């Protein structure tokens, strides 16, 4: 009985090592290994890896706007999620921001490299104020970056950041949501190896 419990524990620990998490910190987006890429070793030809990754992403990642392209030995995954998040802070909290992200995977025989996602969180908005018709409103964009000084007072381009210029976390909800959702797609991509010890 003890032997079976030990095997179960080793299996659980091994399963957890499969999972790679996306981490968002003031320096940007990277993985739990502290790097901005992950190298996965397997025993497949590049063509097989490409086919398997594309198949898994298409079948397991349900997104209306996902687009997958392959160029030579690179897979490019682009996705768009409208109305993804809004700011945690009072100014501008009524505005929904869209998320678009891109993940590239470089493929070689017997291994591939997944690069950290590139994200864009933004929206085009119209402030009508006391305008009589919608056409008289003021058009502006809102962008949310990783780190910087917040500027909600611009009439044409409002700036939000997950971290302020002093590395203080400002947009906790967006940070946690991004880490969770990007980790999900990442784990679909990396779940290709036949080895249990990578």
N, C-alpha and C positions, 0 to 999 in steps of 0.2 A: 504494500500500500504506500509506504514511504517513497518507493521508487517512482510510482505513478505521480505522486504529488510533486516530486522533484522535476520530473519531465514536464508536467504542466507549468510549473514556475519558469523553467527555462524557455518553454514555448512562449509564454506571455512576455518575458523579457525580450526574446528575439523578435516578437511581433512589434513591440514598442520601438525597437531599433529601426524597423522599416519606416516608421513615421518620421517625416522631416517637417519641421514647422517653419513657417515664414515668420520672421521677427521684424517689427518696425521700430526703429530707435532713431534718435536725432541724426545719426550718420546716414540713415537711409533704410533700404530694405535689404535684408540678407536672411540667411538660414541659421538654424540653431547651432550649426558648426562654426558660426562666426564669419563665414565666407559668403561671397555673392554667387557661388555656384556649387553644385553637387555633382560628383562623378559616380556613375553607377556602372559596375562591372557586370557583364553577363556572358553567356556563351552563344550569342546570336550574331549572325551577319548583320551589317548595317541595314540592309533592305528589310530583314525580318523585324528588327527593332522599330524601324519607321512604321511598318505596317501595324505592329502590335500597339504602339503608342497611339497612333491615329484612331485605330479601332476602339481602344479603351476610352479615349477622351470623348469620341462621338457617342458611345453607348452609355457611359457612366456619368458624364457631366451634362446635365440638362440645362441648356441655355439656348434661348431663341436666337441669339445673335452671334454665337460662336462661329469662328471661321478658322479653318486649319489649312495651311499651305505648306508644301514641301518644296524646297529648292536645294538641289544636289543632296547633301547629307545634313540638311538643317530642317527642322520642323518649326514653323512659326504659328503660334496660337494667339489669336486676337479675340477678345470678347468685349461686349458692351452690356452694361446693366443700367437701364434708366431708373431714376429715382432711388439710387442706392443708399444715400445717407443724407443727413442734414447736420448742421453744426450743433454741438452741445451747448454753446453759449447763446445768450439772449439775442444779440444783434444778428439778424439773418437766419434765425432758427426756422422761419417759415419756408425757407428755400430748400428744395430738394436738389441734390447734386447727383450727377450721373458718374458711373465708374466705367472707364475703359482700361484694359490692361493687355499686356503683350508678354508672352513667355516664349523664349527660343530654346530649342534643344538641339545641340550639336551631336551628330551620330558618327561613330566609327565602328568597325567590326569589334565585337566583344566589349564595347563600352559606349556610354553616352554621357553628355554633360547637360544638366538642366541649369539654365541661368536664372538669376533672381528676376522676378516680374518687374516690368516697367509699368507704372500706373499713372493715370490721369484722372483726377476727380474734379469735375467742373460742371457748370451749367450756364446756359443763356437764360436770362430772366428779363421780365419787363415790369417796371414799377409804374403803376398807373396813378397813384396818389389821388388827387382830386380831378384827374383828367376826365373830360366829358366822354371821350371815346377811347378805345384801346389804342388806336393809332397815335394818340397824343402822348402816350406813356414814354418813359425813358428806358431804352434797351441797355443792358449791361451784362457782363459775365462775372461769374464767381468761380474762383479756383481754390482748391485746397492742396497745399504742398506738404512736404514732410516737416520742414523746419524753416522758420522765418518770423518776421514781424507782421502781425495781423494788421490789415488795412481794410476796414469796412466802409470807409467814408468816400472812396473814389466813386465818381458818377459813371465810369465806364468799365472798370475792372476791379472788383473787390477781391481781396486776398485773405485766405484763411490758411492755417497751418495746424498740423497735428501736434507739433512741439513749437513752443515759442523760441525766440532767439537765445534764451537762457537755458534751453533744454528741458523746460517744464512741460509736462504733458497737458495739453489743452483739450484735445478732441479724443477723449477716452473711448467713446462709443465707436467712432470710425476706426480707430486703431484696432480695437478688439475684433470688430467685424471683418476688417480687411485681413488680419492675421488668420482668423478662422477660415474665411472663404478662399483665400489664396492657398492656404495649407491643404485644403480639400482637393483643389485641382492639381496641386503639386504632387500629392500622394497618389492620385490616379496616374500621373505621368511616371512616377518612379516605381510603381508596383509592377515591374516587368521582369525582375531578376529571378532566375531559377535557384540562386544560392540563398541560403538562410542566414548567412553570416556576414552580409554586407551591411 
